[in-house]
Amino acid sequence: MRRILPVVSAAAALAWTAPAPAAQPVDLLIRHASVIDVHTGKIAREQVVAIRGGDIVSVGPDSGAKAFAARQTVDATGRFVMPGLWDMHVHFGGGPELIQENRDLLPLYLAHGITSIRDCAGDLADDVLAWRDEIRSGALPGPTLYTSGPKLEGYKPIWKGVLEVGTEAEVDAALDRLQGLKVDFVKITDNTLKPELFLYAVRQATKRGLRTSAHIPAAVTVEQASEAGLTSIEHMSYALRPGSPQEAALAADVAAGRIAPAEATARTLAAFDPAVARAAYRGFAAKGTMITPTLNGSKATAYLDQDDHRHDAYLAYIGPGLKKTYEWRVERAAKDDAAAIARRHRTYEKAADLLPLLRDAGMTIIAGTDAGFLNSFNYPGIGLHDEMAIFVAHGLTPLQTLQAATLAGPKYFGVSDRYGAVAAGKAADILILDRNPVQDISATRTVRGVVLRGRYFDRAALDAMLAEARAKVARAEGRS
């Protein structure tokens, strides 16, 4: 007898198919993106980036976009997606009457694609600490803010708002206070601080697990500072000193009062030897000492004889009180004679040309501007793009420059597990650019959109921030 097989209808067969998995709910999808890996420079085309809250939850081929149900979708066709930028040297200050003008700078950073900033001390420490916490809680819009709080200095310095220390006990007490304020790092400068206390402060901060950032006294060698545990040298001028075979002797002469720091600088430039510098930089790299060149501010001051900046369009975004603080450096530069002006130019160019030496020696180069009060025509926001252009003009590749602006900051703060890549598990701080910055660093200026802690700001929203900043300045100056 033949066995008769049951006939199954097509509809019944479909009924047996396992149900499709439900789409994952996410807050934001960035579709058809060209995602830049800033570690390698490689670009993954036609990607979808899924974001939930402040986290990236998935990055993969755009064909997988149907796996997500998004509250908001951004089409990034033909555009480039990369991690947000970090400006690792900014300042807020100028006195209590300028608190609001300083606070109003925060949107300028965001409007230019900068999602994290490092405040390297001013005279508004309590306010900046409060802004930091308000930003982290979501109460204040702005880039993630890291701050040193008040910096350490000696007695009767020219700077305001510092912690004055003249003994080891006072250094210990100052560090206790800074830890109580939960600062993100310790800033130490060299205006009146005794050389031996400078080294003591670096060592003690390091022992406490605190990151440090410093101007190095002329009576201390850069190697001594690195040996003490210094995390970051601020400003490229300090990197010139280890290029002199006589650095230790010059430091001893300054310490003994036989020569002034300015004389030591002049002798350093005259004796600079790239081979000596390279060997020193390798030693710093081995000890983990990084450097933030802050060349943009140096360039503005060095070349005031050629560009007085009075017609800079960006002045429209800087409050009148902050613009007033620019006069200090301008007036000092105006006193220089022809020889001093030529020396300014030479010093700046020599310092900027150190970039390839530092890179080849393995030192981590950190992008930072020195933008803020006092630092003439060094503008918050756009200044980081100017800094990156200088890096490329003086020998770094666009990719190395991007790394200085996206990877070095997280490395300094020990948060590379959260930042520096557009990848699952990373923080949702993202730039969408019209052009590829790996090919041309000026493409970082073509910001089409910014994702900050998972919130998307399109070009219209960023332009509105700039318009509001401009309007506030106009009102303050009585122009509206």
TIMI-890989 format. One record per residue (C-alpha): residue in three letters; x, y, z negated. Coordinates in steps of 0.05 Angstrom, whole numbers, padded with zeros to 5 digits, always signed. Layout:
BEGIN
ALAXYZ/...
//
This chain:
BEGIN
MET+00000+00000+00000/ARG+00027+00068+00018/ARG+00037+00116-00039/ILE+00000+00181-00028/LEU+00040+00241-00052/PRO+00001+00299-00082/VAL-00005+00361-00040/VAL+00017+00424-00076/SER-00007+00490-00051/ALA+00041+00549-00040/ALA+00004+00588-00093/ALA+00013+00533-00144/ALA+00087+00529-00128/LEU+00095+00603-00140/ALA+00059+00595-00206/TRP+00114+00549-00229/THR+00170+00601-00215/ALA+00201+00629-00278/PRO+00180+00701-00289/ALA+00230+00755-00270/PRO+00266+00786-00330/ALA+00238+00852-00353/ALA+00277+00913-00333/GLN+00321+00940-00388/PRO+00299+01009-00412/VAL+00353+01062-00407/ASP+00353+01137-00412/LEU+00393+01154-00350/LEU+00416+01120-00286/ILE+00469+01150-00241/ARG+00462+01115-00174/HIS+00504+01108-00111/ALA+00565+01136-00149/SER+00638+01132-00130/VAL+00667+01116-00199/ILE+00739+01137-00211/ASP+00784+01095-00255/VAL+00830+01148-00283/HIS+00879+01095-00307/THR+00894+01070-00236/GLY+00863+01121-00189/LYS+00821+01066-00157/ILE+00750+01083-00136/ALA+00691+01035-00139/ARG+00639+01056-00088/GLU+00564+01049-00091/GLN+00560+01040-00166/VAL+00504+01048-00215/VAL+00519+01075-00285/ALA+00467+01060-00338/ILE+00464+01102-00402/ARG+00424+01092-00465/GLY+00431+01144-00520/GLY+00503+01166-00523/ASP+00531+01102-00494/ILE+00546+01075-00425/VAL+00513+01006-00426/SER+00529+00981-00356/VAL+00569+00999-00294/GLY+00564+00956-00232/PRO+00542+00951-00159/ASP+00483+00995-00143/SER+00445+00934-00119/GLY+00435+00918-00193/ALA+00397+00983-00207/LYS+00331+00945-00206/ALA+00351+00912-00272/PHE+00339+00979-00307/ALA+00279+01022-00321/ALA+00304+01093-00329/ARG+00272+01154-00357/GLN+00316+01196-00310/THR+00354+01179-00247/VAL+00409+01220-00214/ASP+00428+01207-00142/ALA+00504+01213-00136/THR+00509+01194-00063/GLY+00574+01220-00034/ARG+00597+01244-00102/PHE+00651+01223-00152/VAL+00640+01203-00224/MET+00695+01206-00277/PRO+00703+01215-00352/GLY+00693+01284-00381/LEU+00752+01331-00389/TRP+00787+01348-00455/ASP+00819+01416-00470/MET+00866+01398-00526/HIS+00889+01467-00547/VAL+00838+01522-00558/HIS+00829+01576-00611/PHE+00770+01610-00645/GLY+00784+01674-00684/GLY+00789+01749-00687/GLY+00754+01761-00754/PRO+00684+01752-00782/GLU+00656+01805-00736/LEU+00671+01760-00677/ILE+00638+01696-00703/GLN+00581+01700-00653/GLU+00627+01717-00594/ASN+00669+01656-00610/ARG+00608+01611-00617/ASP+00583+01636-00550/LEU+00646+01606-00517/LEU+00621+01535-00528/PRO+00575+01533-00467/LEU+00632+01558-00423/TYR+00670+01494-00436/LEU+00611+01450-00420/ALA+00594+01489-00357/HIS+00664+01472-00331/GLY+00660+01398-00345/ILE+00697+01398-00412/THR+00664+01351-00460/SER+00715+01352-00517/ILE+00759+01407-00545/ARG+00813+01411-00599/ASP+00814+01475-00641/CYS+00886+01489-00661/ALA+00870+01539-00717/GLY+00849+01611-00722/ASP+00818+01653-00776/LEU+00747+01625-00773/ALA+00762+01556-00801/ASP+00699+01550-00843/ASP+00655+01569-00784/VAL+00690+01522-00736/LEU+00684+01464-00786/ALA+00610+01479-00791/TRP+00603+01480-00715/ARG+00639+01414-00710/ASP+00590+01381-00755/GLU+00529+01415-00723/ILE+00552+01391-00655/ARG+00561+01320-00680/SER+00492+01320-00710/GLY+00460+01348-00647/ALA+00439+01414-00679/LEU+00487+01455-00637/PRO+00497+01444-00562/GLY+00570+01442-00542/PRO+00630+01397-00528/THR+00653+01350-00582/LEU+00697+01393-00627/TYR+00759+01370-00664/THR+00792+01420-00711/SER+00853+01428-00756/GLY+00817+01476-00803/PRO+00866+01528-00830/LYS+00938+01517-00811/LEU+00999+01513-00856/GLU+01046+01573-00858/GLY+01096+01606-00903/TYR+01085+01666-00948/LYS+01061+01731-00916/PRO+01055+01707-00844/ILE+01029+01750-00787/TRP+00970+01703-00778/LYS+00906+01708-00817/GLY+00865+01652-00847/VAL+00923+01605-00861/LEU+00943+01564-00921/GLU+01007+01598-00947/VAL+01057+01549-00977/GLY+01126+01561-01006/THR+01139+01498-01048/GLU+01129+01424-01040/ALA+01075+01425-01092/GLU+01038+01478-01052/VAL+01045+01436-00989/ASP+01015+01376-01026/ALA+00958+01419-01051/ALA+00945+01446-00982/LEU+00942+01376-00953/ASP+00895+01356-01008/ARG+00849+01413-00989/LEU+00852+01396-00915/GLN+00835+01324-00929/GLY+00777+01349-00971/LEU+00753+01388-00911/LYS+00759+01325-00869/VAL+00800+01360-00816/ASP+00815+01320-00753/PHE+00890+01337-00755/VAL+00939+01385-00788/LYS+00968+01446-00753/ILE+01035+01472-00778/THR+01069+01535-00751/ASP+01136+01569-00758/ASN+01124+01642-00771/THR+01149+01645-00843/LEU+01149+01572-00864/LYS+01216+01549-00892/PRO+01248+01497-00846/GLU+01255+01446-00902/LEU+01181+01455-00920/PHE+01162+01447-00847/LEU+01194+01378-00846/TYR+01166+01361-00914/ALA+01096+01379-00890/VAL+01102+01336-00828/ARG+01127+01277-00867/GLN+01074+01282-00921/ALA+01018+01291-00872/THR+01043+01230-00833/LYS+01046+01189-00897/ARG+00974+01206-00910/GLY+00954+01181-00841/LEU+00941+01251-00815/ARG+00958+01271-00743/THR+01001+01333-00737/SER+01010+01389-00687/ALA+01063+01442-00692/HIS+01106+01501-00672/ILE+01176+01480-00691/PRO+01221+01529-00729/ALA+01284+01550-00694/ALA+01324+01525-00753/VAL+01297+01454-00742/THR+01315+01411-00682/VAL+01258+01380-00642/GLU+01289+01312-00657/GLN+01283+01325-00732/ALA+01210+01343-00723/SER+01198+01279-00682/GLU+01235+01237-00734/ALA+01191+01266-00788/GLY+01130+01239-00751/LEU+01104+01298-00711/THR+01047+01276-00667/SER+01044+01334-00618/ILE+01091+01391-00598/GLU+01049+01452-00579/HIS+01075+01495-00521/MET+01127+01477-00470/SER+01178+01528-00494/TYR+01197+01480-00551/ALA+01214+01426-00500/LEU+01269+01470-00472/ARG+01309+01466-00536/PRO+01328+01392-00533/GLY+01358+01405-00464/SER+01415+01443-00495/PRO+01475+01402-00518/GLN+01483+01454-00573/GLU+01412+01449-00601/ALA+01435+01424-00669/ALA+01490+01476-00674/LEU+01442+01532-00654/ALA+01391+01508-00705/ALA+01445+01509-00759/ASP+01465+01580-00738/VAL+01393+01603-00743/ALA+01385+01570-00811/ALA+01448+01604-00836/GLY+01426+01671-00809/ARG+01485+01677-00762/ILE+01440+01686-00701/ALA+01367+01705-00689/PRO+01318+01656-00658/ALA+01316+01698-00594/GLU+01391+01690-00587/ALA+01384+01615-00596/THR+01332+01614-00540/ALA+01376+01653-00493/ARG+01435+01605-00505/THR+01389+01545-00496/LEU+01368+01569-00427/ALA+01439+01582-00407/ALA+01463+01513-00428/PHE+01402+01472-00407/ASP+01422+01404-00380/PRO+01367+01360-00349/ALA+01404+01296-00367/VAL+01408+01317-00440/ALA+01335+01336-00440/ARG+01313+01270-00408/ALA+01350+01229-00460/ALA+01318+01270-00516/TYR+01249+01262-00486/ARG+01258+01187-00482/GLY+01272+01187-00557/PHE+01209+01228-00571/ALA+01167+01181-00528/ALA+01194+01122-00567/LYS+01173+01155-00632/GLY+01103+01171-00605/THR+01113+01247-00603/MET+01068+01279-00550/ILE+01068+01348-00519/THR+01015+01399-00500/PRO+01049+01447-00451/THR+00996+01503-00451/LEU+01027+01533-00388/ASN+00966+01573-00366/GLY+00971+01623-00422/SER+01046+01629-00414/LYS+01038+01644-00340/ALA+00988+01699-00352/THR+01034+01735-00400/ALA+01098+01722-00361/TYR+01070+01753-00298/LEU+01031+01812-00326/ASP+01078+01857-00285/GLN+01048+01827-00222/ASP+00975+01816-00244/ASP+00944+01857-00299/HIS+00879+01817-00292/ARG+00835+01878-00299/HIS+00794+01854-00239/ASP+00785+01782-00262/ALA+00713+01762-00250/TYR+00715+01716-00311/LEU+00721+01776-00358/ALA+00646+01781-00350/TYR+00639+01720-00394/ILE+00684+01743-00451/GLY+00655+01786-00506/PRO+00681+01857-00517/GLY+00711+01840-00584/LEU+00750+01781-00557/LYS+00773+01822-00497/LYS+00799+01873-00547/THR+00843+01820-00579/TYR+00878+01811-00512/GLU+00910+01879-00519/TRP+00961+01854-00570/ARG+01000+01812-00519/VAL+00989+01862-00463/GLU+01019+01918-00504/ARG+01079+01876-00524/ALA+01093+01856-00452/ALA+01087+01929-00430/LYS+01148+01946-00473/ASP+01193+01899-00434/ASP+01245+01928-00387/ALA+01263+01898-00319/ALA+01313+01850-00350/ALA+01262+01825-00401/ILE+01210+01816-00347/ALA+01258+01775-00305/ARG+01274+01734-00366/ARG+01199+01721-00377/HIS+01193+01695-00306/ARG+01254+01650-00312/THR+01233+01622-00378/TYR+01163+01605-00353/GLU+01187+01573-00289/LYS+01241+01533-00325/ALA+01189+01508-00375/ALA+01138+01490-00322/ASP+01191+01451-00284/LEU+01200+01405-00344/LEU+01136+01368-00328/PRO+01168+01314-00284/LEU+01224+01304-00334/LEU+01174+01292-00390/ARG+01133+01245-00347/ASP+01193+01205-00325/ALA+01217+01199-00397/GLY+01150+01169-00417/MET+01124+01225-00461/THR+01049+01233-00464/ILE+01031+01300-00433/ILE+00967+01330-00461/ALA+00925+01381-00422/GLY+00908+01442-00464/THR+00902+01516-00449/ASP+00913+01558-00512/ALA+00849+01594-00491/GLY+00815+01639-00541/PHE+00826+01702-00580/LEU+00893+01739-00573/ASN+00915+01697-00514/SER+00905+01747-00458/PHE+00867+01725-00395/ASN+00870+01652-00414/TYR+00797+01637-00406/PRO+00756+01583-00441/GLY+00728+01534-00391/ILE+00760+01553-00325/GLY+00828+01556-00358/LEU+00834+01480-00361/HIS+00826+01476-00286/ASP+00880+01529-00279/GLU+00925+01488-00325/MET+00914+01426-00283/ALA+00931+01465-00220/ILE+00997+01486-00252/PHE+01013+01413-00270/VAL+01006+01393-00197/ALA+01044+01454-00171/HIS+01103+01435-00216/GLY+01109+01362-00199/LEU+01054+01318-00229/THR+01008+01280-00183/PRO+00933+01295-00186/LEU+00922+01227-00220/GLN+00975+01241-00273/THR+00943+01308-00285/LEU+00874+01276-00293/GLN+00904+01228-00343/ALA+00931+01287-00383/ALA+00860+01315-00385/THR+00821+01251-00398/LEU+00865+01199-00430/ALA+00916+01237-00471/GLY+00865+01270-00517/PRO+00832+01204-00537/LYS+00902+01174-00546/TYR+00922+01231-00593/PHE+00860+01221-00636/GLY+00861+01145-00633/VAL+00793+01140-00598/SER+00813+01109-00532/ASP+00765+01053-00545/ARG+00708+01103-00537/TYR+00734+01153-00485/GLY+00773+01157-00421/ALA+00733+01111-00375/VAL+00665+01104-00342/ALA+00653+01034-00368/ALA+00605+00995-00411/GLY+00615+01010-00485/LYS+00646+01078-00474/ALA+00617+01145-00495/ALA+00570+01175-00443/ASP+00613+01237-00429/ILE+00615+01240-00354/LEU+00629+01288-00296/ILE+00596+01285-00228/LEU+00640+01320-00176/ASP+00628+01338-00103/ARG+00699+01319-00083/ASN+00753+01269-00102/PRO+00802+01298-00153/VAL+00851+01240-00143/GLN+00865+01269-00074/ASP+00860+01343-00092/ILE+00861+01368-00164/SER+00820+01429-00145/ALA+00761+01381-00137/THR+00752+01383-00213/ARG+00723+01452-00202/THR+00666+01423-00159/VAL+00623+01402-00219/ARG+00555+01379-00196/GLY+00532+01353-00263/VAL+00555+01336-00333/VAL+00532+01282-00380/LEU+00548+01300-00453/ARG+00533+01247-00505/GLY+00482+01217-00458/ARG+00446+01282-00440/TYR+00448+01303-00368/PHE+00459+01375-00346/ASP+00451+01388-00272/ARG+00483+01445-00234/ALA+00423+01490-00246/ALA+00428+01479-00321/LEU+00503+01493-00321/ASP+00492+01556-00280/ALA+00439+01578-00330/MET+00491+01571-00386/LEU+00539+01615-00348/ALA+00484+01666-00332/GLU+00464+01670-00405/ALA+00537+01679-00427/ARG+00545+01734-00377/ALA+00481+01768-00399/LYS+00502+01766-00472/VAL+00567+01801-00455/ALA+00531+01853-00413/ARG+00483+01868-00470/ALA+00540+01874-00520/GLU+00575+01923-00474/GLY+00511+01963-00462/ARG+00508+01944-00388/SER+00437+01917-00391/
//
